[in-house]
Amino acid sequence: MVHETVIKNIGREDVEYVAIGTKVSTSNEDISFTREHLSLATNTGEEISSPNAFMSDGLNKDVLGENELIRVFTFFLEESDVDDINELTLHIQAPQNSDEEPLGEDIDVDITF
């Protein structure tokens, strides 16, 4: 049953993916920071606009409070074979305040393995 639920939610049985685990430090401030603030580029030229919602941990202001959270974000590869990837760039858009103003700068995190 679990297998069928996964296939139903991701649309296929086999999938190549990259999962990135990170610690998210937060404050009690009213901010907007969701999975849509994250995108990924691979050394193969593939760009993934956001993590898969079903296979990634939640990240929204209801979850965020004044604490540190460990979150895993899963990016599905559509054009690349995971064995061909040796470098990633995780692009993180700055969170926004309640007036939709950025709270800092966008950052790129280069990951080599």
Gaussian input, Z-matrix of N, CA and C with variables (Angstrom, degrees):
# hf/3-21g

backbone

0 1
 N
 C     1     B1
 C     2     B2     1     A1
 N     3     B3     2     A2     1     D1
 C     4     B4     3     A3     2     D2
 C     5     B5     4     A4     3     D3
 N     6     B6     5     A5     4     D4
 C     7     B7     6     A6     5     D5
 C     8     B8     7     A7     6     D6
 N     9     B9     8     A8     7     D7
 C    10    B10     9     A9     8     D8
 C    11    B11    10    A10     9     D9
 N    12    B12    11    A11    10    D10
 C    13    B13    12    A12    11    D11
 C    14    B14    13    A13    12    D12
 N    15    B15    14    A14    13    D13
 C    16    B16    15    A15    14    D14
 C    17    B17    16    A16    15    D15
 N    18    B18    17    A17    16    D16
 C    19    B19    18    A18    17    D17
 C    20    B20    19    A19    18    D18
 N    21    B21    20    A20    19    D19
 C    22    B22    21    A21    20    D20
 C    23    B23    22    A22    21    D21
 N    24    B24    23    A23    22    D22
 C    25    B25    24    A24    23    D23
 C    26    B26    25    A25    24    D24
 N    27    B27    26    A26    25    D25
 C    28    B28    27    A27    26    D26
 C    29    B29    28    A28    27    D27
 N    30    B30    29    A29    28    D28
 C    31    B31    30    A30    29    D29
 C    32    B32    31    A31    30    D30
 N    33    B33    32    A32    31    D31
 C    34    B34    33    A33    32    D32
 C    35    B35    34    A34    33    D33
 N    36    B36    35    A35    34    D34
 C    37    B37    36    A36    35    D35
 C    38    B38    37    A37    36    D36
 N    39    B39    38    A38    37    D37
 C    40    B40    39    A39    38    D38
 C    41    B41    40    A40    39    D39
 N    42    B42    41    A41    40    D40
 C    43    B43    42    A42    41    D41
 C    44    B44    43    A43    42    D42
 N    45    B45    44    A44    43    D43
 C    46    B46    45    A45    44    D44
 C    47    B47    46    A46    45    D45
 N    48    B48    47    A47    46    D46
 C    49    B49    48    A48    47    D47
 C    50    B50    49    A49    48    D48
 N    51    B51    50    A50    49    D49
 C    52    B52    51    A51    50    D50
 C    53    B53    52    A52    51    D51
 N    54    B54    53    A53    52    D52
 C    55    B55    54    A54    53    D53
 C    56    B56    55    A55    54    D54
 N    57    B57    56    A56    55    D55
 C    58    B58    57    A57    56    D56
 C    59    B59    58    A58    57    D57
 N    60    B60    59    A59    58    D58
 C    61    B61    60    A60    59    D59
 C    62    B62    61    A61    60    D60
 N    63    B63    62    A62    61    D61
 C    64    B64    63    A63    62    D62
 C    65    B65    64    A64    63    D63
 N    66    B66    65    A65    64    D64
 C    67    B67    66    A66    65    D65
 C    68    B68    67    A67    66    D66
 N    69    B69    68    A68    67    D67
 C    70    B70    69    A69    68    D68
 C    71    B71    70    A70    69    D69
 N    72    B72    71    A71    70    D70
 C    73    B73    72    A72    71    D71
 C    74    B74    73    A73    72    D72
 N    75    B75    74    A74    73    D73
 C    76    B76    75    A75    74    D74
 C    77    B77    76    A76    75    D75
 N    78    B78    77    A77    76    D76
 C    79    B79    78    A78    77    D77
 C    80    B80    79    A79    78    D78
 N    81    B81    80    A80    79    D79
 C    82    B82    81    A81    80    D80
 C    83    B83    82    A82    81    D81
 N    84    B84    83    A83    82    D82
 C    85    B85    84    A84    83    D83
 C    86    B86    85    A85    84    D84
 N    87    B87    86    A86    85    D85
 C    88    B88    87    A87    86    D86
 C    89    B89    88    A88    87    D87
 N    90    B90    89    A89    88    D88
 C    91    B91    90    A90    89    D89
 C    92    B92    91    A91    90    D90
 N    93    B93    92    A92    91    D91
 C    94    B94    93    A93    92    D92
 C    95    B95    94    A94    93    D93
 N    96    B96    95    A95    94    D94
 C    97    B97    96    A96    95    D95
 C    98    B98    97    A97    96    D96
 N    99    B99    98    A98    97    D97
 C   100   B100    99    A99    98    D98
 C   101   B101   100   A100    99    D99
 N   102   B102   101   A101   100   D100
 C   103   B103   102   A102   101   D101
 C   104   B104   103   A103   102   D102
 N   105   B105   104   A104   103   D103
 C   106   B106   105   A105   104   D104
 C   107   B107   106   A106   105   D105
 N   108   B108   107   A107   106   D106
 C   109   B109   108   A108   107   D107
 C   110   B110   109   A109   108   D108
 N   111   B111   110   A110   109   D109
 C   112   B112   111   A111   110   D110
 C   113   B113   112   A112   111   D111
 N   114   B114   113   A113   112   D112
 C   115   B115   114   A114   113   D113
 C   116   B116   115   A115   114   D114
 N   117   B117   116   A116   115   D115
 C   118   B118   117   A117   116   D116
 C   119   B119   118   A118   117   D117
 N   120   B120   119   A119   118   D118
 C   121   B121   120   A120   119   D119
 C   122   B122   121   A121   120   D120
 N   123   B123   122   A122   121   D121
 C   124   B124   123   A123   122   D122
 C   125   B125   124   A124   123   D123
 N   126   B126   125   A125   124   D124
 C   127   B127   126   A126   125   D125
 C   128   B128   127   A127   126   D126
 N   129   B129   128   A128   127   D127
 C   130   B130   129   A129   128   D128
 C   131   B131   130   A130   129   D129
 N   132   B132   131   A131   130   D130
 C   133   B133   132   A132   131   D131
 C   134   B134   133   A133   132   D132
 N   135   B135   134   A134   133   D133
 C   136   B136   135   A135   134   D134
 C   137   B137   136   A136   135   D135
 N   138   B138   137   A137   136   D136
 C   139   B139   138   A138   137   D137
 C   140   B140   139   A139   138   D138
 N   141   B141   140   A140   139   D139
 C   142   B142   141   A141   140   D140
 C   143   B143   142   A142   141   D141
 N   144   B144   143   A143   142   D142
 C   145   B145   144   A144   143   D143
 C   146   B146   145   A145   144   D144
 N   147   B147   146   A146   145   D145
 C   148   B148   147   A147   146   D146
 C   149   B149   148   A148   147   D147
 N   150   B150   149   A149   148   D148
 C   151   B151   150   A150   149   D149
 C   152   B152   151   A151   150   D150
 N   153   B153   152   A152   151   D151
 C   154   B154   153   A153   152   D152
 C   155   B155   154   A154   153   D153
 N   156   B156   155   A155   154   D154
 C   157   B157   156   A156   155   D155
 C   158   B158   157   A157   156   D156
 N   159   B159   158   A158   157   D157
 C   160   B160   159   A159   158   D158
 C   161   B161   160   A160   159   D159
 N   162   B162   161   A161   160   D160
 C   163   B163   162   A162   161   D161
 C   164   B164   163   A163   162   D162
 N   165   B165   164   A164   163   D163
 C   166   B166   165   A165   164   D164
 C   167   B167   166   A166   165   D165
 N   168   B168   167   A167   166   D166
 C   169   B169   168   A168   167   D167
 C   170   B170   169   A169   168   D168
 N   171   B171   170   A170   169   D169
 C   172   B172   171   A171   170   D170
 C   173   B173   172   A172   171   D171
 N   174   B174   173   A173   172   D172
 C   175   B175   174   A174   173   D173
 C   176   B176   175   A175   174   D174
 N   177   B177   176   A176   175   D175
 C   178   B178   177   A177   176   D176
 C   179   B179   178   A178   177   D177
 N   180   B180   179   A179   178   D178
 C   181   B181   180   A180   179   D179
 C   182   B182   181   A181   180   D180
 N   183   B183   182   A182   181   D181
 C   184   B184   183   A183   182   D182
 C   185   B185   184   A184   183   D183
 N   186   B186   185   A185   184   D184
 C   187   B187   186   A186   185   D185
 C   188   B188   187   A187   186   D186
 N   189   B189   188   A188   187   D187
 C   190   B190   189   A189   188   D188
 C   191   B191   190   A190   189   D189
 N   192   B192   191   A191   190   D190
 C   193   B193   192   A192   191   D191
 C   194   B194   193   A193   192   D192
 N   195   B195   194   A194   193   D193
 C   196   B196   195   A195   194   D194
 C   197   B197   196   A196   195   D195
 N   198   B198   197   A197   196   D196
 C   199   B199   198   A198   197   D197
 C   200   B200   199   A199   198   D198
 N   201   B201   200   A200   199   D199
 C   202   B202   201   A201   200   D200
 C   203   B203   202   A202   201   D201
 N   204   B204   203   A203   202   D202
 C   205   B205   204   A204   203   D203
 C   206   B206   205   A205   204   D204
 N   207   B207   206   A206   205   D205
 C   208   B208   207   A207   206   D206
 C   209   B209   208   A208   207   D207
 N   210   B210   209   A209   208   D208
 C   211   B211   210   A210   209   D209
 C   212   B212   211   A211   210   D210
 N   213   B213   212   A212   211   D211
 C   214   B214   213   A213   212   D212
 C   215   B215   214   A214   213   D213
 N   216   B216   215   A215   214   D214
 C   217   B217   216   A216   215   D215
 C   218   B218   217   A217   216   D216
 N   219   B219   218   A218   217   D217
 C   220   B220   219   A219   218   D218
 C   221   B221   220   A220   219   D219
 N   222   B222   221   A221   220   D220
 C   223   B223   222   A222   221   D221
 C   224   B224   223   A223   222   D222
 N   225   B225   224   A224   223   D223
 C   226   B226   225   A225   224   D224
 C   227   B227   226   A226   225   D225
 N   228   B228   227   A227   226   D226
 C   229   B229   228   A228   227   D227
 C   230   B230   229   A229   228   D228
 N   231   B231   230   A230   229   D229
 C   232   B232   231   A231   230   D230
 C   233   B233   232   A232   231   D231
 N   234   B234   233   A233   232   D232
 C   235   B235   234   A234   233   D233
 C   236   B236   235   A235   234   D234
 N   237   B237   236   A236   235   D235
 C   238   B238   237   A237   236   D236
 C   239   B239   238   A238   237   D237
 N   240   B240   239   A239   238   D238
 C   241   B241   240   A240   239   D239
 C   242   B242   241   A241   240   D240
 N   243   B243   242   A242   241   D241
 C   244   B244   243   A243   242   D242
 C   245   B245   244   A244   243   D243
 N   246   B246   245   A245   244   D244
 C   247   B247   246   A246   245   D245
 C   248   B248   247   A247   246   D246
 N   249   B249   248   A248   247   D247
 C   250   B250   249   A249   248   D248
 C   251   B251   250   A250   249   D249
 N   252   B252   251   A251   250   D250
 C   253   B253   252   A252   251   D251
 C   254   B254   253   A253   252   D252
 N   255   B255   254   A254   253   D253
 C   256   B256   255   A255   254   D254
 C   257   B257   256   A256   255   D255
 N   258   B258   257   A257   256   D256
 C   259   B259   258   A258   257   D257
 C   260   B260   259   A259   258   D258
 N   261   B261   260   A260   259   D259
 C   262   B262   261   A261   260   D260
 C   263   B263   262   A262   261   D261
 N   264   B264   263   A263   262   D262
 C   265   B265   264   A264   263   D263
 C   266   B266   265   A265   264   D264
 N   267   B267   266   A266   265   D265
 C   268   B268   267   A267   266   D266
 C   269   B269   268   A268   267   D267
 N   270   B270   269   A269   268   D268
 C   271   B271   270   A270   269   D269
 C   272   B272   271   A271   270   D270
 N   273   B273   272   A272   271   D271
 C   274   B274   273   A273   272   D272
 C   275   B275   274   A274   273   D273
 N   276   B276   275   A275   274   D274
 C   277   B277   276   A276   275   D275
 C   278   B278   277   A277   276   D276
 N   279   B279   278   A278   277   D277
 C   280   B280   279   A279   278   D278
 C   281   B281   280   A280   279   D279
 N   282   B282   281   A281   280   D280
 C   283   B283   282   A282   281   D281
 C   284   B284   283   A283   282   D282
 N   285   B285   284   A284   283   D283
 C   286   B286   285   A285   284   D284
 C   287   B287   286   A286   285   D285
 N   288   B288   287   A287   286   D286
 C   289   B289   288   A288   287   D287
 C   290   B290   289   A289   288   D288
 N   291   B291   290   A290   289   D289
 C   292   B292   291   A291   290   D290
 C   293   B293   292   A292   291   D291
 N   294   B294   293   A293   292   D292
 C   295   B295   294   A294   293   D293
 C   296   B296   295   A295   294   D294
 N   297   B297   296   A296   295   D295
 C   298   B298   297   A297   296   D296
 C   299   B299   298   A298   297   D297
 N   300   B300   299   A299   298   D298
 C   301   B301   300   A300   299   D299
 C   302   B302   301   A301   300   D300
 N   303   B303   302   A302   301   D301
 C   304   B304   303   A303   302   D302
 C   305   B305   304   A304   303   D303
 N   306   B306   305   A305   304   D304
 C   307   B307   306   A306   305   D305
 C   308   B308   307   A307   306   D306
 N   309   B309   308   A308   307   D307
 C   310   B310   309   A309   308   D308
 C   311   B311   310   A310   309   D309
 N   312   B312   311   A311   310   D310
 C   313   B313   312   A312   311   D311
 C   314   B314   313   A313   312   D312
 N   315   B315   314   A314   313   D313
 C   316   B316   315   A315   314   D314
 C   317   B317   316   A316   315   D315
 N   318   B318   317   A317   316   D316
 C   319   B319   318   A318   317   D317
 C   320   B320   319   A319   318   D318
 N   321   B321   320   A320   319   D319
 C   322   B322   321   A321   320   D320
 C   323   B323   322   A322   321   D321
 N   324   B324   323   A323   322   D322
 C   325   B325   324   A324   323   D323
 C   326   B326   325   A325   324   D324
 N   327   B327   326   A326   325   D325
 C   328   B328   327   A327   326   D326
 C   329   B329   328   A328   327   D327
 N   330   B330   329   A329   328   D328
 C   331   B331   330   A330   329   D329
 C   332   B332   331   A331   330   D330
 N   333   B333   332   A332   331   D331
 C   334   B334   333   A333   332   D332
 C   335   B335   334   A334   333   D333
 N   336   B336   335   A335   334   D334
 C   337   B337   336   A336   335   D335
 C   338   B338   337   A337   336   D336

   B1=1.4497
   B2=1.5344
   B3=1.3415
   B4=1.4616
   B5=1.5174
   B6=1.3371
   B7=1.4619
   B8=1.5289
   B9=1.3240
   B10=1.4660
   B11=1.5215
   B12=1.3245
   B13=1.4623
   B14=1.5224
   B15=1.3185
   B16=1.4638
   B17=1.5232
   B18=1.3290
   B19=1.4699
   B20=1.5216
   B21=1.3167
   B22=1.4628
   B23=1.5280
   B24=1.3237
   B25=1.4595
   B26=1.5207
   B27=1.3304
   B28=1.4682
   B29=1.5216
   B30=1.3284
   B31=1.4533
   B32=1.5100
   B33=1.3202
   B34=1.4653
   B35=1.5239
   B36=1.3236
   B37=1.4619
   B38=1.5211
   B39=1.3202
   B40=1.4638
   B41=1.5185
   B42=1.3145
   B43=1.4583
   B44=1.5306
   B45=1.3127
   B46=1.4639
   B47=1.5256
   B48=1.3259
   B49=1.4568
   B50=1.5205
   B51=1.3277
   B52=1.4541
   B53=1.5223
   B54=1.3241
   B55=1.4650
   B56=1.5250
   B57=1.3160
   B58=1.4612
   B59=1.5229
   B60=1.3256
   B61=1.4607
   B62=1.5143
   B63=1.3201
   B64=1.4546
   B65=1.5249
   B66=1.3101
   B67=1.4601
   B68=1.5238
   B69=1.3145
   B70=1.4560
   B71=1.5212
   B72=1.3217
   B73=1.4674
   B74=1.5177
   B75=1.3126
   B76=1.4585
   B77=1.5212
   B78=1.3140
   B79=1.4567
   B80=1.5242
   B81=1.2867
   B82=1.4545
   B83=1.5260
   B84=1.3188
   B85=1.4470
   B86=1.5278
   B87=1.3242
   B88=1.4597
   B89=1.5305
   B90=1.3384
   B91=1.4601
   B92=1.5174
   B93=1.3132
   B94=1.4593
   B95=1.5250
   B96=1.3323
   B97=1.4588
   B98=1.5164
   B99=1.3311
   B100=1.4613
   B101=1.5249
   B102=1.3226
   B103=1.4700
   B104=1.5233
   B105=1.3247
   B106=1.4631
   B107=1.5292
   B108=1.3183
   B109=1.4646
   B110=1.5312
   B111=1.3376
   B112=1.4615
   B113=1.5207
   B114=1.3191
   B115=1.4641
   B116=1.5255
   B117=1.3329
   B118=1.4620
   B119=1.5186
   B120=1.3234
   B121=1.4642
   B122=1.5235
   B123=1.3316
   B124=1.4665
   B125=1.5205
   B126=1.3308
   B127=1.4633
   B128=1.5286
   B129=1.3305
   B130=1.4678
   B131=1.5238
   B132=1.3378
   B133=1.4538
   B134=1.5182
   B135=1.3149
   B136=1.4653
   B137=1.5248
   B138=1.3352
   B139=1.4577
   B140=1.5186
   B141=1.3208
   B142=1.4570
   B143=1.5232
   B144=1.3234
   B145=1.4633
   B146=1.5196
   B147=1.3327
   B148=1.4676
   B149=1.5236
   B150=1.3269
   B151=1.4619
   B152=1.5292
   B153=1.3229
   B154=1.4556
   B155=1.5271
   B156=1.3216
   B157=1.4657
   B158=1.5225
   B159=1.3250
   B160=1.4657
   B161=1.5206
   B162=1.3256
   B163=1.4648
   B164=1.5349
   B165=1.3330
   B166=1.4665
   B167=1.5221
   B168=1.3284
   B169=1.4620
   B170=1.5180
   B171=1.3182
   B172=1.4547
   B173=1.5157
   B174=1.3087
   B175=1.4603
   B176=1.5186
   B177=1.3031
   B178=1.4543
   B179=1.5146
   B180=1.3181
   B181=1.4591
   B182=1.5199
   B183=1.3316
   B184=1.4602
   B185=1.5266
   B186=1.3318
   B187=1.4634
   B188=1.5216
   B189=1.3196
   B190=1.4569
   B191=1.5213
   B192=1.2754
   B193=1.4520
   B194=1.5060
   B195=1.2900
   B196=1.4590
   B197=1.5245
   B198=1.3333
   B199=1.4646
   B200=1.5210
   B201=1.3191
   B202=1.4618
   B203=1.5179
   B204=1.3177
   B205=1.4559
   B206=1.5182
   B207=1.3164
   B208=1.4591
   B209=1.5250
   B210=1.3121
   B211=1.4587
   B212=1.5243
   B213=1.3335
   B214=1.4627
   B215=1.5204
   B216=1.3317
   B217=1.4585
   B218=1.5229
   B219=1.3228
   B220=1.4574
   B221=1.5238
   B222=1.3210
   B223=1.4595
   B224=1.5233
   B225=1.3308
   B226=1.4625
   B227=1.5214
   B228=1.3198
   B229=1.4631
   B230=1.5242
   B231=1.3048
   B232=1.4643
   B233=1.5230
   B234=1.3415
   B235=1.4606
   B236=1.5250
   B237=1.3145
   B238=1.4646
   B239=1.5120
   B240=1.3232
   B241=1.4586
   B242=1.5250
   B243=1.3113
   B244=1.4607
   B245=1.5300
   B246=1.3278
   B247=1.4670
   B248=1.5260
   B249=1.3333
   B250=1.4620
   B251=1.5285
   B252=1.3072
   B253=1.4651
   B254=1.5266
   B255=1.3401
   B256=1.4634
   B257=1.5215
   B258=1.3261
   B259=1.4608
   B260=1.5251
   B261=1.3310
   B262=1.4615
   B263=1.5184
   B264=1.3225
   B265=1.4576
   B266=1.5195
   B267=1.3208
   B268=1.4568
   B269=1.5184
   B270=1.3293
   B271=1.4625
   B272=1.5264
   B273=1.3236
   B274=1.4598
   B275=1.5236
   B276=1.3270
   B277=1.4575
   B278=1.5224
   B279=1.3078
   B280=1.4632
   B281=1.5248
   B282=1.3320
   B283=1.4651
   B284=1.5218
   B285=1.3254
   B286=1.4574
   B287=1.5209
   B288=1.3330
   B289=1.4616
   B290=1.5262
   B291=1.3198
   B292=1.4662
   B293=1.5243
   B294=1.3409
   B295=1.4664
   B296=1.5265
   B297=1.3314
   B298=1.4671
   B299=1.5245
   B300=1.3395
   B301=1.4588
   B302=1.5205
   B303=1.3504
   B304=1.4660
   B305=1.5265
   B306=1.3160
   B307=1.4654
   B308=1.5255
   B309=1.3074
   B310=1.4566
   B311=1.5163
   B312=1.3097
   B313=1.4605
   B314=1.5258
   B315=1.3298
   B316=1.4611
   B317=1.5298
   B318=1.3300
   B319=1.4618
   B320=1.5231
   B321=1.3119
   B322=1.4584
   B323=1.5195
   B324=1.3307
   B325=1.4564
   B326=1.5241
   B327=1.3319
   B328=1.4634
   B329=1.5182
   B330=1.3293
   B331=1.4630
   B332=1.5216
   B333=1.3209
   B334=1.4604
   B335=1.5213
   B336=1.3376
   B337=1.4665
   B338=1.5071
   A1=111.65
   A2=117.07
   A3=120.34
   A4=110.08
   A5=116.58
   A6=121.85
   A7=110.58
   A8=117.59
   A9=121.69
   A10=111.12
   A11=117.38
   A12=121.20
   A13=110.71
   A14=116.96
   A15=120.75
   A16=110.06
   A17=117.58
   A18=120.82
   A19=110.41
   A20=117.28
   A21=121.05
   A22=110.76
   A23=117.67
   A24=121.17
   A25=114.55
   A26=117.94
   A27=118.25
   A28=112.18
   A29=117.37
   A30=120.86
   A31=116.41
   A32=117.97
   A33=120.19
   A34=109.85
   A35=114.98
   A36=119.97
   A37=112.70
   A38=117.49
   A39=121.76
   A40=109.42
   A41=115.79
   A42=119.76
   A43=109.10
   A44=115.82
   A45=122.28
   A46=105.70
   A47=116.43
   A48=118.46
   A49=111.66
   A50=113.74
   A51=122.86
   A52=106.32
   A53=116.96
   A54=121.86
   A55=108.65
   A56=116.17
   A57=121.93
   A58=108.51
   A59=115.46
   A60=120.99
   A61=109.80
   A62=116.65
   A63=120.76
   A64=110.94
   A65=115.32
   A66=121.23
   A67=107.66
   A68=116.48
   A69=122.14
   A70=107.76
   A71=116.41
   A72=121.40
   A73=108.21
   A74=115.91
   A75=119.81
   A76=110.95
   A77=114.73
   A78=121.38
   A79=107.50
   A80=117.00
   A81=121.50
   A82=111.42
   A83=117.05
   A84=123.16
   A85=110.60
   A86=117.44
   A87=122.37
   A88=108.07
   A89=116.35
   A90=121.12
   A91=110.41
   A92=114.60
   A93=121.59
   A94=107.57
   A95=116.03
   A96=121.86
   A97=107.28
   A98=115.76
   A99=121.49
   A100=110.00
   A101=116.84
   A102=121.31
   A103=111.62
   A104=117.06
   A105=120.17
   A106=112.36
   A107=117.68
   A108=121.29
   A109=111.77
   A110=117.34
   A111=122.26
   A112=110.78
   A113=116.81
   A114=122.05
   A115=107.72
   A116=115.80
   A117=120.48
   A118=109.98
   A119=115.91
   A120=122.19
   A121=108.01
   A122=116.38
   A123=121.08
   A124=110.16
   A125=116.20
   A126=120.68
   A127=111.71
   A128=118.38
   A129=121.58
   A130=111.70
   A131=117.19
   A132=121.58
   A133=114.24
   A134=116.99
   A135=119.49
   A136=110.28
   A137=115.39
   A138=121.57
   A139=108.57
   A140=116.28
   A141=122.25
   A142=106.97
   A143=116.73
   A144=121.36
   A145=114.87
   A146=118.19
   A147=120.06
   A148=109.43
   A149=117.13
   A150=119.94
   A151=111.00
   A152=115.79
   A153=121.32
   A154=109.11
   A155=116.65
   A156=121.31
   A157=112.55
   A158=117.78
   A159=120.64
   A160=112.04
   A161=117.30
   A162=121.23
   A163=113.54
   A164=117.59
   A165=121.25
   A166=110.50
   A167=114.62
   A168=119.61
   A169=109.85
   A170=115.13
   A171=120.86
   A172=111.53
   A173=114.81
   A174=120.92
   A175=106.97
   A176=115.95
   A177=120.52
   A178=108.72
   A179=116.78
   A180=118.02
   A181=112.90
   A182=118.86
   A183=120.27
   A184=110.41
   A185=116.95
   A186=121.94
   A187=110.13
   A188=115.29
   A189=120.04
   A190=111.40
   A191=115.72
   A192=124.10
   A193=105.95
   A194=118.03
   A195=119.44
   A196=109.03
   A197=115.69
   A198=120.79
   A199=110.35
   A200=115.73
   A201=122.27
   A202=107.62
   A203=116.00
   A204=121.92
   A205=109.85
   A206=116.91
   A207=121.47
   A208=106.32
   A209=116.78
   A210=121.66
   A211=109.41
   A212=115.98
   A213=122.64
   A214=107.60
   A215=115.36
   A216=122.11
   A217=108.83
   A218=116.16
   A219=122.33
   A220=109.77
   A221=115.72
   A222=122.84
   A223=108.36
   A224=117.63
   A225=121.82
   A226=109.91
   A227=115.81
   A228=121.94
   A229=108.35
   A230=116.75
   A231=121.84
   A232=111.40
   A233=116.52
   A234=120.90
   A235=113.19
   A236=117.89
   A237=121.34
   A238=111.59
   A239=114.96
   A240=122.35
   A241=106.46
   A242=117.05
   A243=120.75
   A244=111.83
   A245=117.70
   A246=121.07
   A247=112.88
   A248=117.94
   A249=121.94
   A250=112.90
   A251=116.78
   A252=120.28
   A253=109.96
   A254=114.87
   A255=119.62
   A256=112.43
   A257=115.69
   A258=119.97
   A259=109.68
   A260=115.55
   A261=122.41
   A262=108.97
   A263=116.00
   A264=121.40
   A265=107.36
   A266=115.76
   A267=122.12
   A268=107.31
   A269=116.38
   A270=121.54
   A271=107.70
   A272=115.94
   A273=121.73
   A274=108.25
   A275=115.93
   A276=120.57
   A277=108.63
   A278=116.37
   A279=121.09
   A280=110.38
   A281=116.83
   A282=118.93
   A283=109.44
   A284=115.89
   A285=120.85
   A286=109.99
   A287=115.43
   A288=119.49
   A289=109.75
   A290=117.04
   A291=120.78
   A292=112.67
   A293=117.89
   A294=121.94
   A295=111.76
   A296=116.63
   A297=124.59
   A298=113.03
   A299=116.36
   A300=121.60
   A301=108.45
   A302=117.86
   A303=120.15
   A304=111.76
   A305=115.28
   A306=122.16
   A307=108.10
   A308=116.66
   A309=121.17
   A310=110.69
   A311=114.54
   A312=122.48
   A313=110.44
   A314=115.87
   A315=120.00
   A316=107.70
   A317=116.58
   A318=119.24
   A319=110.50
   A320=115.44
   A321=122.98
   A322=107.84
   A323=115.72
   A324=121.72
   A325=107.40
   A326=116.71
   A327=121.47
   A328=109.38
   A329=115.76
   A330=122.46
   A331=107.72
   A332=116.58
   A333=121.64
   A334=108.75
   A335=116.18
   A336=120.29
   A337=110.66
   D1=-41.82
   D2=179.01
   D3=-61.01
   D4=-44.29
   D5=179.63
   D6=-57.42
   D7=-44.60
   D8=179.57
   D9=-64.33
   D10=-38.62
   D11=178.81
   D12=-64.60
   D13=-42.35
   D14=178.41
   D15=-62.56
   D16=-48.49
   D17=179.76
   D18=-59.40
   D19=-42.71
   D20=179.84
   D21=-60.84
   D22=-40.23
   D23=-175.94
   D24=-81.94
   D25=-26.95
   D26=179.02
   D27=-104.74
   D28=-10.14
   D29=172.39
   D30=86.91
   D31=0.86
   D32=179.16
   D33=-163.95
   D34=165.46
   D35=-177.11
   D36=-87.27
   D37=-40.31
   D38=-178.73
   D39=-108.07
   D40=134.61
   D41=179.52
   D42=-147.81
   D43=138.15
   D44=172.35
   D45=-94.75
   D46=136.28
   D47=-177.38
   D48=-152.33
   D49=163.26
   D50=172.40
   D51=-121.35
   D52=129.28
   D53=176.70
   D54=-113.71
   D55=130.41
   D56=-179.56
   D57=-119.57
   D58=123.51
   D59=176.27
   D60=-99.23
   D61=140.34
   D62=-178.61
   D63=-150.84
   D64=158.39
   D65=173.27
   D66=-97.85
   D67=129.43
   D68=178.86
   D69=-110.47
   D70=117.36
   D71=177.14
   D72=-96.68
   D73=133.79
   D74=-174.08
   D75=-130.36
   D76=168.02
   D77=174.72
   D78=-125.17
   D79=179.42
   D80=-178.63
   D81=-86.37
   D82=6.88
   D83=-179.24
   D84=-69.49
   D85=148.73
   D86=177.63
   D87=-79.88
   D88=102.54
   D89=-177.11
   D90=-127.70
   D91=164.23
   D92=172.72
   D93=-115.32
   D94=114.35
   D95=177.42
   D96=-151.45
   D97=109.96
   D98=-174.78
   D99=-129.09
   D100=179.77
   D101=176.38
   D102=-57.77
   D103=-28.10
   D104=-179.40
   D105=-67.86
   D106=-11.29
   D107=175.26
   D108=-81.26
   D109=-3.65
   D110=-176.27
   D111=-113.96
   D112=137.00
   D113=171.84
   D114=-142.38
   D115=164.76
   D116=-173.87
   D117=-137.56
   D118=139.01
   D119=172.82
   D120=-123.32
   D121=142.50
   D122=-179.61
   D123=-110.61
   D124=163.54
   D125=176.59
   D126=-66.49
   D127=-14.02
   D128=177.69
   D129=-84.11
   D130=-3.77
   D131=179.10
   D132=96.45
   D133=-4.04
   D134=179.52
   D135=-75.75
   D136=137.93
   D137=176.38
   D138=-122.06
   D139=130.54
   D140=-177.43
   D141=-117.92
   D142=120.83
   D143=-169.32
   D144=-72.15
   D145=-25.90
   D146=177.18
   D147=-165.65
   D148=159.41
   D149=178.49
   D150=-67.56
   D151=156.07
   D152=176.10
   D153=-67.39
   D154=127.26
   D155=-175.78
   D156=-65.41
   D157=-39.03
   D158=-176.59
   D159=-71.65
   D160=-38.19
   D161=-174.01
   D162=-94.97
   D163=0.39
   D164=-179.48
   D165=-110.92
   D166=156.04
   D167=174.91
   D168=-68.75
   D169=154.19
   D170=177.45
   D171=-71.28
   D172=148.76
   D173=176.89
   D174=-151.76
   D175=96.65
   D176=176.21
   D177=-149.25
   D178=170.70
   D179=-173.28
   D180=-68.82
   D181=-15.25
   D182=173.26
   D183=-70.31
   D184=-32.44
   D185=179.35
   D186=-81.63
   D187=-36.35
   D188=-174.91
   D189=-75.30
   D190=140.53
   D191=174.74
   D192=-154.14
   D193=-159.87
   D194=-179.96
   D195=-86.81
   D196=87.00
   D197=-178.68
   D198=-167.82
   D199=-174.26
   D200=174.29
   D201=-118.60
   D202=133.03
   D203=-178.62
   D204=-121.30
   D205=143.11
   D206=170.67
   D207=-97.06
   D208=126.16
   D209=-178.89
   D210=-131.34
   D211=147.06
   D212=175.72
   D213=-118.71
   D214=130.61
   D215=179.74
   D216=-117.70
   D217=127.84
   D218=-175.05
   D219=-110.17
   D220=122.89
   D221=179.74
   D222=-109.38
   D223=120.77
   D224=178.56
   D225=-80.12
   D226=134.48
   D227=176.63
   D228=-91.01
   D229=125.87
   D230=178.95
   D231=-101.61
   D232=-31.85
   D233=-171.96
   D234=-115.28
   D235=-10.52
   D236=-172.05
   D237=-117.97
   D238=154.86
   D239=170.54
   D240=-95.69
   D241=131.31
   D242=-176.03
   D243=-57.16
   D244=-29.98
   D245=179.54
   D246=-68.09
   D247=-19.27
   D248=-179.80
   D249=-88.99
   D250=-6.03
   D251=-175.69
   D252=-92.99
   D253=127.23
   D254=175.49
   D255=-131.00
   D256=-1.05
   D257=177.90
   D258=-150.61
   D259=139.11
   D260=178.53
   D261=-131.16
   D262=153.37
   D263=168.55
   D264=-125.20
   D265=116.82
   D266=175.88
   D267=-92.94
   D268=118.12
   D269=179.05
   D270=-98.52
   D271=126.05
   D272=-179.03
   D273=-118.75
   D274=114.21
   D275=175.84
   D276=-76.21
   D277=142.13
   D278=-179.85
   D279=-60.37
   D280=140.54
   D281=173.41
   D282=-64.10
   D283=164.34
   D284=-178.94
   D285=-121.60
   D286=150.87
   D287=175.52
   D288=-83.77
   D289=-175.69
   D290=-176.61
   D291=-66.37
   D292=-16.57
   D293=175.39
   D294=-93.44
   D295=11.25
   D296=-179.67
   D297=62.70
   D298=28.32
   D299=175.25
   D300=-95.91
   D301=138.92
   D302=179.88
   D303=-63.74
   D304=141.33
   D305=176.52
   D306=-105.44
   D307=70.91
   D308=-177.87
   D309=116.82
   D310=-165.44
   D311=-177.22
   D312=-107.14
   D313=153.13
   D314=169.25
   D315=-65.28
   D316=148.92
   D317=177.51
   D318=-132.66
   D319=152.60
   D320=173.41
   D321=-115.52
   D322=131.40
   D323=177.79
   D324=-113.69
   D325=115.32
   D326=178.02
   D327=-87.92
   D328=131.70
   D329=-178.74
   D330=-124.54
   D331=121.50
   D332=178.72
   D333=-118.10
   D334=136.85
   D335=177.78
   D336=-148.46

